[in-house]
């Protein structure tokens, strides 16, 4: 049974305190494990204890995939916004097959799917568009078309879980592609503009809805998808 | 003057007993745009707080290399009190209250986790019936928790005054403007430590302990209500 901890609450520690690893939201104050945020205390078999808190502001952490928006182009890197306390740096060479002669062509305002490579509280965070192990893009890089939905961090984590009911439900209605950033941003692209808008609105509405309501929301969405769109000229130019 | 504040039957101007708090109403997470927000109603005093941060400081000079800077902007709406009174942003009184609130939160928020960033708290008083300072602190605390900014403990605040030989808890506008000594206290409920003590009038030292004790008792009961409010907000389903 998950317990709710509030800032200042001392959290009960499982049997083997020496091997305990504290995750986000918990810290050691005056020798006791104390919560510094409000949330649910979670633990897993690997002796890890953390707090699942709902939050909008993203605090970067190494290895997490994020959706970044290019703010400025410098000589050696791009300055991007990842929704955190500081803008991040994306080195020009951190793309698959990029060399000094062959630079990626990103404009200001472009959307990029990248992973956080450096996240230190004293420095500006850095992101990269390659998988460091294989030096291949592996899905990272610029994202074209589609739309971005801003949601809470908890929602992004649940979307990234295996068999997320929201994504499975959507996939049964129409094919789409998605990139989920741990920084509270989700990118959706589908064949028609109408589908993109429906999917984006659905995700926005599902953020904060209890899990029991998702099936009924999916049913309502299914009806809207199957509606014939005469008089609907969103796709007039395609 | 003091006789009017406390009737012989022991009732105050609004019908409360001396150690009674006003009704507390809270709502957390109102604004979609702000990182954290809260609304607190303490009797007839209504206060809104929005927190943005931690984020990039507006000016390069406004950052500290080893911790986050907390900025507070405190506004009182011109329609909030009985007479319409429009105050400019640079009103000294408002700046002073903002500075008090900033210093209240600085020891509690774990600012060392976010060097070179700033945390902005915007407070708006919508209706003024006394106790604006402690309503603002309570609303800001809830907004900080809603924003997920790490704090080592809650901050709860309450005011107490002294009239007709009795200590009164949670003063309203009539009691505050009647020149009774008013003490506002901000406390960390788990450890019992005080993070702010504010009094602008004179109070005899003999009575000070009673007033302080009553104010801290008031803080403890408010802490229980705020605790419940946050637990309820945590329980409302957000996908995990």
Interface residues (C-beta under 8 A of the other chain):
Chain A: X4 X6 X7 X8 X9 X25 X27 X29 X34 X36 X37 X38 X39 X40 X52 X53 X54 X55 X56 X57 X85 X86 X87 X121 X122 X152 X154 X155 X157 X158 X206 X207 X208 X209 X210 X211
Chain B: X35 X36 X53 X54 X55 X56 X68 X110 X113 X114 X115 X116 X117 X145 X147 X148 X149 X150 X151 X152 X153 X154 X188 X189 X190 X191 X227 X230 X231 X233 X234 X235 X236 X237 X238 X239 X240
